[in-house]
Amino acid sequence: MKTRFVLIHTSHAGNVGAAARAMKVMGFDDLVLVAPRWPNVLRREETIQRASGALDVLEKARIVATLDEALEGMAHLCATAMTPRDFGPPTAAPRAHFEMLLKRELLTQPGIAPAPENTPSVAGLAPAAEPAPVAGTGVAFLFGSERFGMANEDVYRCHVALSIPTNPGFGSLNLGAAIQVIAYEWRMALGGFPVQDATPGRALADAAQVAGMLTHWERALTEIGFLDPAAPKKLLPRLNQLFNRAQLSPEEIHILRGVAKAMIETAQAKR
């Protein structure tokens, strides 16, 4: 689904860079700035530094004079406003709203039957607060200036006011942090990215290697007097299960056999 992040009257160049970085890590690249404080904000050193590699997002970003220009082609508008308004769009947590939004989008596709009338609404949203089905595929997230937030007239034109669930006693988020949260929640709603293992997969020791190590440990434990060969009880089977649960690698088998060897040599040296 086409996604756009719109920053209105941004005053700090670093926040523009932070926004680009937050967007890129979540796979988004459509950034529009409405009348920012600095006309050259996309090229300022602080912007580039805070982007931290998301230069392609900055290169693609656009600066426009009015919000109307920024919202061209967008069908569903999401305000981000912490301060309550006397009237305006319904307020919703991002996760709950995104779930409902995508469900509505799915139902507008040909061949998809609507849900039964008694289908429960998304938790935290009353039926009356549900937005109209999205006519197109463009979703825009609007963020106001760092000092004043979004103007009332900009909030009023949106379909929903997203409120990030924060500590009631301290709910103020930096602009870059707020964009990161919204981008993350939206990406997760769209399916997310697969988690990549930070370490390469490792080979596991085979049964013969485990058995050889267990034999080595049996000798070592006997040498130090921990195991009585005449009455071994269930020590060795339990150790065998312990090593199996550990899913040892060949390198770890080598380490444990080294420990067993040291135990034997130490015990023999004391005799």
Backbone bond lengths (Angstrom), bond angles and torsions (degrees), N, CA, C in turn:
res aa  C-N    CA-C-N  psi(-1)  N-CA   C-N-CA  omega(-1)  CA-C   N-CA-C  phi
1 M - - - 1.459 - - 1.525 109.13 -
2 K 1.314 117.15 135.11 1.455 121.09 -179.00 1.518 110.12 -64.01
3 T 1.321 116.13 130.03 1.468 121.91 -175.30 1.512 109.88 -129.77
4 R 1.330 115.38 134.88 1.465 119.97 179.72 1.540 109.60 -132.65
5 F 1.322 115.27 138.65 1.455 121.77 174.30 1.526 108.06 -108.23
6 V 1.329 115.77 125.87 1.456 121.44 -174.71 1.526 109.00 -118.38
7 L 1.324 116.32 120.73 1.465 122.57 178.69 1.521 108.52 -106.97
8 I 1.329 115.34 120.90 1.461 120.99 -174.16 1.530 110.41 -103.56
9 H 1.323 116.86 122.76 1.469 123.54 176.62 1.535 112.43 53.33
10 T 1.299 117.23 44.36 1.467 121.08 179.11 1.528 109.61 -66.33
11 S 1.335 116.07 133.92 1.464 119.39 -175.08 1.520 113.45 -106.77
12 H 1.331 118.73 -20.33 1.464 121.16 -177.94 1.533 109.96 -108.96
13 A 1.321 115.20 121.86 1.460 120.31 -177.85 1.533 111.52 -60.71
14 G 1.325 116.82 -37.13 1.456 119.82 -179.16 1.508 112.97 -60.33
15 N 1.325 117.16 -32.86 1.459 120.30 179.25 1.523 112.45 -67.97
16 V 1.311 116.35 -29.71 1.467 119.58 176.65 1.527 109.11 -67.42
17 G 1.322 116.65 -42.95 1.452 120.01 176.43 1.516 111.87 -64.09
18 A 1.340 116.38 -41.85 1.458 120.53 178.36 1.522 110.96 -63.11
19 A 1.333 116.49 -36.93 1.462 120.58 178.02 1.527 110.72 -63.88
20 A 1.332 116.26 -43.61 1.466 120.18 179.34 1.524 110.80 -61.27
21 R 1.325 116.12 -42.53 1.473 119.84 179.37 1.521 111.07 -65.35
22 A 1.338 116.50 -44.86 1.461 120.61 179.81 1.523 111.15 -60.14
23 M 1.322 116.21 -39.48 1.457 120.49 179.96 1.521 111.28 -68.27
24 K 1.331 116.52 -45.70 1.468 119.47 -174.40 1.515 112.35 -63.43
25 V 1.337 117.39 -40.75 1.463 118.58 -178.29 1.523 111.59 -66.09
26 M 1.320 117.09 -19.60 1.459 120.59 176.83 1.530 112.38 -102.24
27 G 1.337 116.82 6.66 1.458 120.62 173.53 1.510 115.95 84.77
28 F 1.327 118.58 22.10 1.462 121.89 178.59 1.532 109.83 -113.99
29 D 1.335 116.47 150.70 1.467 118.34 -176.74 1.526 114.24 -145.04
30 D 1.344 117.56 9.45 1.469 120.52 -178.89 1.529 108.62 -99.50
31 L 1.333 116.05 98.38 1.463 122.37 -178.08 1.524 109.41 -118.56
32 V 1.329 115.89 129.19 1.467 121.24 178.56 1.525 108.79 -127.82
33 L 1.321 116.28 131.29 1.461 122.49 178.68 1.524 109.21 -107.76
34 V 1.322 115.17 129.09 1.465 120.07 178.86 1.518 108.84 -102.12
35 A 1.330 116.24 112.14 1.466 123.41 176.35 1.520 112.67 44.00
36 P 1.320 118.39 60.21 1.466 119.79 177.89 1.524 111.46 -67.78
37 R 1.315 116.23 164.56 1.470 120.81 -178.73 1.520 111.25 -61.76
38 W 1.331 115.98 -39.27 1.467 120.28 -176.60 1.531 109.42 -107.86
39 P 1.321 118.56 116.93 1.468 120.71 179.11 1.530 112.76 -59.80
40 N 1.333 116.58 -27.69 1.464 120.73 -179.45 1.527 111.73 -103.70
41 V 1.332 116.24 26.44 1.468 120.92 -172.40 1.530 112.67 -57.95
42 L 1.316 118.03 -31.39 1.469 120.68 -177.79 1.519 112.16 -71.12
43 R 1.333 116.94 -15.38 1.463 120.72 -178.72 1.527 112.97 -112.04
44 R 1.327 117.06 -0.09 1.463 119.81 -178.30 1.534 111.01 -70.23
45 E 1.311 115.55 147.98 1.466 120.99 -175.66 1.530 111.64 -59.62
46 E 1.324 116.99 -42.88 1.467 119.83 -179.10 1.523 111.35 -63.39
47 T 1.309 116.22 -37.37 1.467 120.48 178.06 1.523 110.55 -62.29
48 I 1.319 115.67 -48.46 1.461 120.79 -177.84 1.523 111.17 -64.45
49 Q 1.338 116.64 -39.59 1.455 119.56 179.75 1.520 111.64 -65.36
50 R 1.320 116.94 -44.38 1.466 120.13 -178.50 1.527 111.92 -72.24
51 A 1.323 117.51 -21.94 1.466 119.70 177.37 1.523 110.77 -67.68
52 S 1.319 116.58 -29.33 1.464 122.93 173.56 1.531 112.76 48.66
53 G 1.327 115.69 54.03 1.462 119.67 176.20 1.511 114.91 102.69
54 A 1.324 117.58 -11.48 1.470 120.28 -179.46 1.526 110.20 -89.37
55 L 1.323 116.02 43.55 1.466 119.94 -176.80 1.523 111.83 -68.26
56 D 1.328 116.88 -28.07 1.464 119.05 178.67 1.522 111.50 -64.87
57 V 1.342 116.82 -33.17 1.454 119.97 177.29 1.528 109.79 -68.61
58 L 1.335 116.46 -41.26 1.465 120.16 178.21 1.526 111.12 -64.73
59 E 1.324 116.76 -39.65 1.471 120.20 -179.47 1.521 111.73 -65.31
60 K 1.312 116.16 -32.08 1.466 120.73 -179.49 1.530 112.17 -85.04
61 A 1.334 116.64 -19.99 1.461 121.28 -175.27 1.529 111.28 -61.26
62 R 1.338 114.75 152.80 1.464 120.59 -179.81 1.528 110.02 -122.51
63 I 1.312 115.85 148.93 1.457 122.18 172.74 1.517 107.85 -113.75
64 V 1.336 116.21 126.58 1.461 121.17 -179.34 1.524 108.98 -126.89
65 A 1.318 115.66 164.26 1.461 120.44 -175.72 1.519 112.83 -87.81
66 T 1.335 117.47 -28.46 1.466 119.99 -174.79 1.527 110.91 -131.50
67 L 1.321 114.52 158.71 1.460 120.13 178.17 1.524 110.79 -67.12
68 D 1.330 116.81 -32.90 1.469 119.72 178.08 1.527 110.91 -56.98
69 E 1.318 116.93 -42.12 1.464 120.74 178.99 1.526 110.61 -65.15
70 A 1.316 116.46 -38.85 1.462 120.55 -177.36 1.520 112.02 -68.19
71 L 1.319 117.06 -29.11 1.465 121.00 -174.37 1.521 113.30 -96.36
72 E 1.297 117.00 5.98 1.466 119.69 -179.16 1.534 110.37 -58.98
73 G 1.332 116.07 127.58 1.455 121.42 179.22 1.513 115.10 86.10
74 M 1.328 117.57 -3.70 1.461 121.27 -179.88 1.528 110.60 -91.28
75 A 1.321 116.95 137.44 1.459 120.69 -176.29 1.525 112.78 -104.79
76 H 1.321 117.35 -29.69 1.466 120.47 -176.47 1.526 108.29 -127.14
77 L 1.335 116.30 122.51 1.455 121.51 -173.63 1.525 110.53 -110.67
78 C 1.323 115.45 127.38 1.465 121.42 -178.94 1.520 109.39 -116.58
79 A 1.326 116.38 113.09 1.454 120.70 175.05 1.522 109.17 -81.02
80 T 1.314 116.39 153.98 1.464 121.12 172.53 1.518 105.80 -121.93
81 A 1.332 116.05 99.84 1.458 121.04 -173.45 1.519 109.82 -137.07
82 M 1.339 116.43 118.38 1.454 120.71 179.24 1.530 111.69 -81.49
83 T 1.335 117.02 -31.37 1.461 120.48 -176.30 1.525 110.15 -80.64
84 P 1.340 118.89 124.68 1.468 121.16 179.93 1.525 111.33 -61.54
85 R 1.317 116.65 145.28 1.472 122.54 176.17 1.528 108.89 -108.92
86 D 1.326 115.75 152.57 1.461 119.94 179.73 1.522 110.90 -62.37
87 F 1.318 115.92 -37.48 1.464 120.00 174.37 1.514 107.43 -151.09
88 G 1.289 116.30 166.59 1.462 120.07 -177.66 1.516 110.80 145.04
89 P 1.321 117.56 -158.46 1.468 120.41 -176.94 1.524 111.16 -71.84
90 P 1.320 117.28 159.75 1.462 120.33 177.49 1.525 110.85 -66.58
91 T 1.314 116.21 152.64 1.458 122.14 178.11 1.520 109.46 -98.56
92 A 1.328 116.66 138.26 1.461 120.84 -179.20 1.513 109.95 -148.77
93 A 1.325 115.90 151.56 1.459 120.63 172.13 1.526 108.08 -71.73
94 P 1.334 118.44 143.79 1.469 120.44 -176.77 1.524 113.56 -54.37
95 R 1.315 118.22 -46.87 1.466 120.41 -174.03 1.525 111.99 -62.28
96 A 1.338 115.92 -45.86 1.459 119.45 -179.43 1.524 111.11 -66.20
97 H 1.321 116.37 -40.76 1.465 119.04 -178.68 1.526 111.53 -67.75
98 F 1.317 117.19 -41.45 1.459 120.04 -179.39 1.520 111.08 -64.27
99 E 1.309 116.24 -38.65 1.467 119.61 178.16 1.516 110.44 -60.94
100 M 1.316 116.67 -45.31 1.454 120.77 179.89 1.524 111.50 -68.55
101 L 1.333 116.42 -39.90 1.462 120.94 -178.96 1.526 110.95 -60.84
102 L 1.306 117.20 -45.62 1.461 120.56 -179.40 1.516 111.53 -69.73
103 K 1.325 116.84 -32.35 1.460 119.83 176.23 1.528 109.74 -64.96
104 R 1.329 116.48 -43.22 1.465 120.27 177.80 1.521 111.04 -64.57
105 E 1.323 116.84 -40.18 1.465 121.27 179.19 1.523 110.43 -62.07
106 L 1.330 115.72 -40.25 1.462 120.65 179.18 1.517 110.87 -64.09
107 L 1.326 116.79 -39.70 1.461 120.80 -177.53 1.521 112.40 -70.15
108 T 1.327 117.85 -19.51 1.463 119.96 178.88 1.523 112.38 -82.84
109 Q 1.335 117.12 -8.04 1.461 120.17 -179.76 1.524 110.08 -77.69
110 P 1.319 118.24 142.37 1.466 121.70 -179.13 1.525 111.43 -58.78
111 G 1.354 114.81 140.37 1.454 119.48 176.22 1.512 114.59 86.39
112 I 1.344 118.02 -1.05 1.465 121.92 178.88 1.512 108.10 -101.46
113 A 1.312 117.13 120.46 1.463 121.03 -179.24 1.523 109.96 -77.39
114 P 1.338 118.56 144.18 1.463 120.41 177.97 1.518 111.27 -68.72
115 A 1.326 116.02 157.43 1.459 121.03 179.23 1.519 109.56 -72.58
116 P 1.332 118.36 156.68 1.465 120.80 176.85 1.521 110.51 -58.83
117 E 1.338 114.69 155.55 1.452 119.14 -176.14 1.518 112.73 -62.97
118 N 1.327 117.87 -28.02 1.454 120.39 -177.68 1.517 112.79 -90.14
119 T 1.348 117.57 13.93 1.459 119.99 176.77 1.515 109.56 -62.76
120 P 1.341 118.79 127.17 1.463 120.59 -177.91 1.513 111.64 -64.65
121 S 1.327 115.60 147.02 1.463 119.95 178.34 1.512 109.61 -78.29
122 V 1.341 116.17 164.13 1.458 121.29 178.40 1.513 109.16 -63.64
123 A 1.330 116.70 138.48 1.459 121.31 -178.00 1.521 110.62 -54.65
124 G 1.328 115.78 133.67 1.453 119.88 176.29 1.518 114.04 91.05
125 L 1.349 117.60 -4.64 1.460 120.25 -179.52 1.521 109.39 -126.01
126 A 1.290 116.73 120.68 1.453 119.89 175.93 1.512 109.40 -75.04
127 P 1.339 117.56 151.53 1.467 119.56 -179.16 1.524 113.04 -53.84
128 A 1.338 116.72 -36.40 1.459 119.21 -177.79 1.521 112.56 -66.89
129 A 1.349 116.26 -19.20 1.456 119.61 -176.85 1.516 113.22 -90.19
130 E 1.316 117.11 -2.56 1.457 119.96 -176.52 1.526 110.29 -72.18
131 P 1.335 118.11 134.22 1.461 120.49 179.87 1.518 111.33 -74.61
132 A 1.305 114.45 164.22 1.461 119.05 176.70 1.517 109.68 -67.64
133 P 1.348 117.91 152.89 1.464 119.88 178.38 1.519 111.70 -55.66
134 V 1.324 115.91 144.16 1.458 120.71 -179.15 1.520 110.11 -72.55
135 A 1.322 115.96 125.08 1.458 119.57 -177.08 1.519 111.73 -79.02
136 G 1.327 116.71 -30.98 1.448 119.95 -179.59 1.512 110.73 -119.66
137 T 1.316 115.60 -153.10 1.459 118.62 -178.32 1.515 112.38 -119.96
138 G 1.322 117.33 8.25 1.455 119.86 -177.17 1.510 112.60 -95.37
139 V 1.331 116.64 124.65 1.456 122.73 176.46 1.524 107.68 -119.63
140 A 1.325 116.45 128.86 1.465 121.10 -179.53 1.518 110.11 -118.54
141 F 1.329 115.63 137.10 1.457 122.28 175.44 1.525 107.93 -109.79
142 L 1.325 116.17 121.42 1.453 121.85 -174.06 1.525 110.34 -104.70
143 F 1.333 115.88 133.03 1.454 122.37 178.65 1.524 108.88 -127.19
144 G 1.328 116.61 133.20 1.446 121.11 -178.36 1.516 112.71 -86.33
145 S 1.323 115.55 -173.43 1.464 120.62 -178.52 1.526 110.47 -69.48
146 E 1.321 115.80 157.99 1.454 121.07 -176.80 1.536 112.24 -62.67
147 R 1.303 116.38 -35.11 1.466 119.56 -174.17 1.525 113.27 -87.31
148 F 1.312 116.94 -40.92 1.460 120.07 -172.42 1.528 114.19 -111.57
149 G 1.311 117.91 -9.68 1.455 119.05 -177.00 1.524 111.56 72.63
150 M 1.331 115.88 -156.13 1.462 119.86 -178.62 1.522 111.24 -85.73
151 A 1.329 115.59 140.91 1.463 120.38 175.13 1.517 109.73 -70.20
152 N 1.336 116.13 150.03 1.464 119.95 -178.05 1.520 112.32 -54.98
153 E 1.331 116.83 -43.72 1.463 119.05 -176.35 1.530 112.02 -64.88
154 D 1.330 116.28 -27.88 1.461 119.23 177.63 1.527 111.03 -76.48
155 V 1.324 115.94 -36.65 1.473 119.99 177.64 1.519 110.21 -66.85
156 Y 1.315 117.17 -41.29 1.462 121.41 -174.69 1.524 112.82 -62.94
157 R 1.315 117.60 -27.72 1.459 119.10 -178.01 1.534 112.78 -82.83
158 C 1.323 117.34 -4.63 1.466 121.56 -178.54 1.527 112.01 -87.73
159 H 1.321 115.63 160.19 1.463 121.55 179.83 1.522 112.36 -82.72
160 V 1.322 116.71 -24.43 1.463 120.85 -177.21 1.528 108.66 -154.44
161 A 1.316 115.81 150.96 1.458 121.58 172.13 1.527 106.84 -109.22
162 L 1.314 116.09 110.04 1.460 120.43 -178.66 1.527 109.73 -79.18
163 S 1.313 115.57 132.38 1.461 121.23 178.56 1.524 107.96 -123.70
164 I 1.317 116.58 115.24 1.459 121.25 179.86 1.528 108.75 -73.87
165 P 1.330 118.80 123.85 1.465 120.41 179.78 1.530 110.60 -64.30
166 T 1.313 116.08 111.30 1.463 121.68 -177.75 1.522 109.95 -128.28
167 N 1.312 115.72 175.72 1.456 121.88 175.96 1.532 109.23 -57.33
168 P 1.344 118.15 120.60 1.473 119.70 -178.20 1.522 113.09 -56.91
169 G 1.338 116.65 -27.30 1.457 119.60 -179.06 1.513 114.10 -85.50
170 F 1.336 116.78 -11.77 1.470 120.19 179.98 1.521 108.25 -159.51
171 G 1.320 115.28 88.51 1.455 119.66 -174.59 1.505 115.07 -105.82
172 S 1.334 117.34 10.53 1.461 120.88 -176.13 1.519 110.94 -78.34
173 L 1.325 116.32 123.00 1.456 122.44 178.93 1.526 110.29 -112.39
174 N 1.310 116.41 139.42 1.459 120.88 169.96 1.521 108.72 -60.34
175 L 1.321 117.06 147.98 1.466 120.78 -177.49 1.525 111.54 -55.63
176 G 1.334 117.16 -46.70 1.457 120.00 -179.86 1.518 112.10 -61.74
177 A 1.346 116.61 -38.58 1.461 120.40 179.30 1.524 111.05 -67.11
178 A 1.331 116.42 -40.98 1.460 120.11 179.25 1.534 110.79 -63.09
179 I 1.319 116.73 -42.04 1.464 120.57 178.33 1.524 109.88 -63.35
180 Q 1.334 116.82 -39.52 1.457 119.88 179.88 1.521 111.32 -62.73
181 V 1.338 117.12 -42.82 1.463 120.73 179.88 1.526 110.94 -63.65
182 I 1.326 116.21 -47.40 1.471 119.63 -179.20 1.523 110.39 -63.71
183 A 1.335 117.05 -42.99 1.470 120.34 179.90 1.524 110.83 -62.93
184 Y 1.316 116.72 -39.84 1.466 120.61 179.25 1.527 110.88 -65.17
185 E 1.329 116.59 -48.81 1.461 119.95 -178.18 1.535 111.04 -62.51
186 W 1.316 116.81 -39.08 1.464 120.20 -179.78 1.529 110.54 -68.89
187 R 1.326 116.48 -41.22 1.462 119.97 177.86 1.522 110.66 -63.06
188 M 1.331 117.20 -42.89 1.468 120.23 178.74 1.527 110.47 -63.65
189 A 1.328 117.40 -38.85 1.469 120.65 178.03 1.524 111.15 -63.35
190 L 1.336 116.36 -33.59 1.464 121.17 179.57 1.529 113.06 -80.18
191 G 1.323 116.77 -4.96 1.458 119.67 178.02 1.512 114.53 125.16
192 G 1.327 116.62 -17.06 1.457 120.16 176.92 1.518 113.73 69.16
193 F 1.307 115.05 -178.97 1.454 123.16 176.28 1.524 109.09 -111.61
194 P 1.322 118.09 148.41 1.468 119.46 177.39 1.519 110.67 -66.05
195 V 1.319 115.76 142.04 1.458 120.36 177.77 1.524 108.66 -74.63
196 Q 1.323 115.90 129.71 1.458 121.11 -179.40 1.522 109.70 -99.25
197 D 1.315 115.69 129.57 1.455 120.56 179.77 1.516 109.67 -64.61
198 A 1.338 115.70 129.59 1.463 119.91 -178.54 1.522 112.34 -74.44
199 T 1.309 116.49 -18.09 1.468 120.77 179.02 1.520 109.13 -120.13
200 P 1.323 117.71 144.06 1.471 119.90 179.58 1.515 110.74 -66.47
201 G 1.322 115.25 153.84 1.459 119.59 177.32 1.519 111.21 -62.26
202 R 1.310 116.91 145.76 1.459 120.36 -177.13 1.507 110.21 -114.76
203 A 1.325 115.12 151.25 1.464 120.70 177.04 1.520 109.12 -79.12
204 L 1.313 115.97 144.82 1.460 121.00 178.45 1.528 110.11 -99.86
205 A 1.314 114.45 146.94 1.466 119.67 176.89 1.529 109.30 -65.40
206 D 1.327 116.21 144.29 1.460 118.81 179.20 1.527 109.87 -84.50
207 A 1.331 115.43 175.48 1.462 120.88 -175.39 1.521 111.91 -62.46
208 A 1.339 117.59 -35.80 1.463 120.85 -178.98 1.527 110.89 -65.92
209 Q 1.348 116.42 -38.29 1.465 119.73 178.85 1.524 111.34 -67.30
210 V 1.331 116.60 -40.44 1.461 120.50 178.00 1.524 110.31 -65.12
211 A 1.333 116.41 -42.65 1.466 120.22 179.99 1.525 110.91 -63.59
212 G 1.346 116.58 -40.46 1.459 119.96 178.61 1.517 111.63 -64.42
213 M 1.334 116.20 -40.20 1.453 119.55 178.29 1.519 111.25 -66.62
214 L 1.330 116.96 -37.04 1.459 121.09 -179.96 1.533 110.47 -65.85
215 T 1.319 116.52 -39.23 1.468 120.20 176.56 1.528 110.80 -63.07
216 H 1.335 114.96 -40.37 1.457 120.32 178.33 1.532 110.37 -62.74
217 W 1.321 116.94 -42.89 1.457 121.29 179.82 1.531 110.97 -69.01
218 E 1.293 116.78 -34.52 1.469 119.35 177.43 1.531 109.85 -59.22
219 R 1.326 115.70 -43.91 1.459 119.53 178.32 1.526 111.38 -65.70
220 A 1.350 117.31 -43.07 1.456 121.51 -178.84 1.518 111.32 -63.77
221 L 1.316 117.72 -44.04 1.454 120.94 -179.95 1.522 111.89 -66.41
222 T 1.322 115.39 -31.06 1.468 119.51 175.73 1.526 110.25 -69.57
223 E 1.328 116.39 -41.06 1.458 121.06 -178.52 1.529 112.22 -62.65
224 I 1.323 117.01 -36.96 1.471 119.26 -178.11 1.526 111.93 -90.02
225 G 1.338 116.75 0.72 1.452 120.26 176.26 1.509 115.51 83.92
226 F 1.323 116.88 10.41 1.462 119.52 179.08 1.529 111.45 -80.15
227 L 1.317 116.90 -30.42 1.466 122.54 -178.83 1.525 109.58 -114.75
228 D 1.328 114.97 130.36 1.461 121.09 175.35 1.526 107.48 -100.10
229 P 1.332 118.02 108.50 1.470 119.74 -177.86 1.514 113.52 -57.47
230 A 1.324 117.63 -26.45 1.467 120.79 -179.95 1.519 111.70 -76.03
231 A 1.332 117.11 -21.99 1.465 120.34 179.77 1.529 108.90 -143.14
232 P 1.318 116.40 67.57 1.474 120.13 -175.77 1.520 113.99 -70.67
233 K 1.333 115.90 -17.24 1.470 121.07 -176.67 1.541 109.55 53.49
234 K 1.329 117.43 -131.11 1.477 119.28 -176.26 1.527 111.48 -114.28
235 L 1.332 116.20 22.47 1.460 119.14 -176.93 1.524 112.61 -60.60
236 L 1.347 115.74 -50.34 1.470 118.84 -176.33 1.530 113.24 -65.93
237 P 1.347 120.25 -43.51 1.470 119.09 176.01 1.529 112.94 -60.76
238 R 1.347 115.43 -35.42 1.462 118.31 179.57 1.530 111.04 -70.83
239 L 1.330 115.66 -39.31 1.464 118.19 175.23 1.520 110.95 -63.61
240 N 1.325 116.16 -37.80 1.472 120.99 178.61 1.531 110.08 -60.27
241 Q 1.336 117.14 -43.70 1.465 120.76 178.72 1.527 111.30 -67.57
242 L 1.335 115.14 -36.68 1.461 119.55 177.81 1.526 110.88 -61.76
243 F 1.329 116.55 -46.69 1.459 120.47 -179.78 1.525 111.21 -67.02
244 N 1.327 117.79 -35.04 1.469 120.56 177.85 1.534 110.83 -65.06
245 R 1.332 116.99 -42.69 1.469 120.38 179.60 1.519 111.19 -65.42
246 A 1.319 116.32 -30.62 1.468 120.27 -178.48 1.519 112.94 -71.62
247 Q 1.342 117.25 -16.41 1.469 121.74 -179.38 1.529 110.60 48.24
248 L 1.305 114.53 62.79 1.457 121.48 -174.29 1.525 112.17 -70.63
249 S 1.323 114.96 147.04 1.459 121.29 173.27 1.520 108.88 -90.52
250 P 1.334 118.89 164.12 1.471 120.49 176.25 1.530 112.35 -56.28
251 E 1.337 116.81 -36.18 1.462 119.91 178.91 1.518 111.21 -64.98
252 E 1.345 116.13 -39.85 1.462 119.89 179.25 1.528 111.27 -69.72
253 I 1.328 116.98 -34.26 1.463 120.50 173.96 1.527 109.76 -60.63
254 H 1.340 115.56 -41.96 1.460 120.51 179.62 1.534 110.87 -62.33
255 I 1.330 117.05 -40.89 1.465 120.93 178.72 1.530 110.57 -63.75
256 L 1.327 116.81 -47.08 1.456 120.06 -178.09 1.527 112.11 -65.89
257 R 1.311 116.78 -34.02 1.464 118.72 176.00 1.529 110.32 -70.34
258 G 1.331 116.59 -31.84 1.454 119.49 174.52 1.521 111.70 -64.69
259 V 1.348 115.91 -39.35 1.466 120.08 176.12 1.525 110.34 -62.56
260 A 1.328 115.88 -44.70 1.463 119.72 179.16 1.528 111.17 -60.99
261 K 1.328 116.49 -41.52 1.464 120.60 179.00 1.523 111.13 -61.68
262 A 1.354 116.72 -42.99 1.465 120.76 179.04 1.523 111.49 -64.20
263 M 1.325 115.63 -38.65 1.465 119.62 178.07 1.533 110.77 -61.39
264 I 1.326 116.61 -43.26 1.469 121.42 -179.49 1.522 110.20 -65.29
265 E 1.334 116.46 -46.89 1.469 119.94 -177.59 1.525 111.02 -64.87
266 T 1.305 117.57 -38.72 1.477 120.52 179.08 1.524 111.15 -66.42
267 A 1.324 115.65 -43.00 1.470 119.47 -179.64 1.532 111.12 -64.27
268 Q 1.320 116.27 -40.74 1.457 120.31 -178.90 1.522 111.04 -70.25
269 A 1.346 118.37 -33.43 1.457 121.26 -179.15 1.518 112.03 -68.69
270 K 1.320 117.38 -24.46 1.464 120.96 -177.86 1.529 112.24 -85.59
271 R 1.288 117.64 -5.52 1.453 119.62 -177.99 1.535 110.80 -81.86
